[in-house]
Amino acid sequence: MLNHTVIFPDCILFWGTNARDITHHQHPAVQLVVGIDQPFLTKNKAGDWVECPNILVAPNHAHQCDASGMPILSLIVDQESLLGEHILHTTLQSQPWFTYSEELLSALDLPLILEYIQQQNWKQIYQHIIHFFGLDTTTSPQAPDQDERIAVVLNYLKTHLQQEITTHTLTEVACLSESRLLHLFKTHVGLPIRNYILWLRIKTAVELIITQQYNLTQIAYEAGFADAAHMTRTFNKVLGVSPSMITKNSKFVQVSLPDVL
């Protein structure tokens, strides 16, 4: 079965078979893993391997799954997005992870998602995802107003990834003291600044890797990593996979970047 990775503006969907288990890792995002045909293995609080049909993991909680050789659906959701905030406030509710019952999971129509993937109907896939999580974008309230000073910092981060970004620089950009900046940033974004910068760099690198316009050394520079080796170590630590496993239209992986929906 061909593996598919679909990168939406606020989430990344993977459908397929991992060649190996996912190493112990954590990331500043919500992640859902579902065994398509059978349960996979995950480690419980005691560190023992147990069978699990699905798991929804909160941001920054270390976890490890062994689904090697079996098809899975994996969804990584940016917690800063409206969808991410909705999942955190409704399903996870401060829990480190959550497992859906068979009845609740039935709302995630896996055969239908596969059909949409084969049709490259990305909009319907996205609509199905947000419907599963119970987010109605036509009636849901907008995200809370963001402090304009934090909005300025977020824009600065996105446009200066190639540079070394220090807290001192960001305090000047925001016109805030360091303590006030760190507090406001975590309050409004839900992450420490360092974690957010790391995630932003990884997302940027992934987008560049799948376009195949640059080699890994150039991609590392564009995304703000010290070098390709640093980028590879970071990918393995945070995502559990290396940059070389992410390819475009290869024999094993089909990667798509739908337009903003």
MOMOZI-V531324 format. One line per field, one symbol per residue. ss: DSSP state (2 for helix, 1 for strand, 0 for the rest). phi: phi as a letter, one per 30 degrees, with the letter a starting at -180 (. if undefined). psi: psi as a letter, one per 40 degrees, with the letter a starting at -180 (. if undefined). Layout:
ss->???
phi->???
psi->???
This chain:
ss->001111100011111110000111100011111110000111100000111101111000001111000011111111000222222222220000110002222000022222222220022222222222000000000000000222222222222000000022222222000222222222222000222222222222222222200002222222200002222222222200002220000000111100000
phi->.ddbbccdecabccblcddbdddeaaadadbcbbddcadccbcdddicdbdbdaaccddicdabbcbdibdbcbbccddddddddddddccdhiddabcddedddddcdddddddddddhcddddddddddediccddbddddeeceeddddddddddcbddcdccdeddddddhbddddddddddddcibdeedddddddddddddddddhdbdddddedddjddaddddddddddccibceddcbchddcbccbbdded
psi->hhihhhhideihhhhahhdiihihiiigihhhhhhddiiaiihadeeihiihdihhhiifhhihigfheihihhhhhheeidddddddddddfeidihhiiddddeeggdddddddddefgdddddddddddefhhedeiiiiihhhdddddddddddefdeihhidddddddefiiddddddddddddeiidddddddddddddddddeefeiidddddddeeidadddddddddddeeiideehihfaddhhhigiih.
